[in-house]
């Protein structure tokens, strides 16, 4: 039987505020345990939550970015459950009246087509603390620094039909929240994580199959793997005559499998009700207008501009706008090297991307910054070095040997463009290879490559390739 | 509305309140009479009326995004039954 996969994602983006959503405690990452958990975060008696204006502004920004209506009135509700890292016994969240209503997002697929994915809603809520399960004499340790950290939960429609689409959607949201500067997107630190709702149904069937929810996946790679594993598990189960049970599952990256979280089975009765400690959040149209005015250029608009303004291809523009940091890097290089967009795009999407990928680092942490990178490309452009030598120079820059000019100088890599010098090398190569010369003149034109290679070797790669080709042809045909 | 023994046991579990099973019928009776009392409000026609989220008809006040709290860990740890290395300790929870 042919199966259709149905996926919806719930993404938790940690909002980039200085203080918590309902208290004045710091949200800085990595502090000593419980040094950033105040009386409100601990849920001590007599405290009251007061909403952070910044989270309202950030949620509004997100709403505008996905073309959603920002609710004039939204309400905080209590989601009740017991867990030691949730001191109050409830999480303050939003239920019936979220701050951001339905919107849409367009994702690009591998085959070059695009697809619109519905965003059902986005709501504000507080994060819980952290349980440390290492053995403390048979007890569990609790760090409440993270309790009360603001989250925006972004809920999609079940519009995705493959793990790849789910990853494309997740990447797009990831890029968007960073463009909007409302989330740092750091997945290792848990600032951006997702739950995936997965089900399968026979192709053509209208009703959805029973879904399972895979909790807390914190990398793009794991999302793809977890979904693919879960899809296959469900198909195998049904084809063997079994039934999918609606449940929460956990992905184990070490074993590449999902498994049931039985302890949570009982916990699905959250008994939401409006939080009496918080009044409804009213957003005036003037507030929304003010936020609209400070909206940055969004990825899709930037991509279109890169194509029209700088003549880049769809592929180049897509890659260069994939993250805000990449786009900023490109524009910073371009500011130094006006009119060389294509050269910059080629080097960024090729050599730079390969090195970042190899070393597993993000572009903002690249050892070669935009200005230094522009310095390298300038020497390709003005023919000081060839593209091939430039790669060697780039490698040296990457490990901190200095600027492009300093490396070209100290290693003596300056390209030979003096026609007389190149002719001298070519004359020598021709003199040393009489039989190849004969064959070439006899019609074996592909031997030109051999001669170019010999000349480049003799010049230690420094001869200007275009000149070498031209002079070689002239001399050989003569 | 009347609650049965099973519903009472579930409510107690959700609230993590330990109850004596002998006392369940009495809890069921008392809770049911509270619900009956509240149910009188069902007689009011509320169609067309926007649900009320809060009895005070004023918007939520917002605070500026400023860190105003200092580290009071030692004070808070002191009132906890068990602590170690700056952590609160609780009976073991295993996922």
Interface residues (C-beta under 8 A of the other chain):
Chain A: X17 X18 X19 X23 X24 X25 X26 X32 X33 X34 X35 X36 X37 X38 X39 X42 X44 X50 X51 X52 X53 X54 X55 X56 X75 X80 X82 X83 X84 X97 X131 X132 X133 X136 X138 X139 X140 X141 X142 X143 X144 X250 X261 X263 X266 X269 X271 X274 X276 X278 X279 X280 X281 X282
Chain B: X10 X13 X14 X16 X53 X54 X56 X58 X59 X60 X61 X62 X63 X64 X65 X66 X67 X68 X69 X71 X72 X73 X76 X77 X82 X84 X85 X86 X87 X88 X89 X90 X91 X92 X93 X94 X95
